[in-house]
Amino acid sequence: MIVGLEDTYYLDAPVRLLAQELERLGGDADILFVPGRDHVDLFAPHPELYPAGLVQRIEDAMWTRFRAAHPQSRCP
């Protein structure tokens, strides 16, 4: 889950609660709080967290998980 810390719909507050509850339960969800981003500009490139843009970061993470689960695959 990815949320801007300045979300214009104030979604960062419930995501913080969710993160706390998941931690209490021992969950392993990845939650990224992006400083200085709101609901509208969250996908724009971030110089430190995702310089190629958020969509590219998500795609890279998905391919990494796929390759780990399917080492014999010839996918890119």
TAQUIPE-V825576 format. One line per field, one symbol per residue. phi: phi as a letter, one per 20 degrees, with the letter a starting at -180 (. if undefined). psi: psi as a letter, one per 30 degrees, with the letter a starting at -180 (. if undefined). burial: + if it has 9 or more other ideal C-beta (glycine too) atoms within 8 Angstrom, else -. A space follows every 50 residues. Layout:
phi->???
psi->???
burial->???
This chain:
phi->.cbffdgfdlffffffffffffffenfdfecdedfmddfeegefgdgdeb feofffffffffffffffecfefdfg
psi->kkkkfhkfghfeefeeeeeeeeeefglgkjkkjjkgkafegefkkkfeei fgleeeeeeeeeeeeeeefiffkgl.
burial->--+++-+---++--++-++--+--------+-++--++---+---+---+ --++-++-----+--++---------
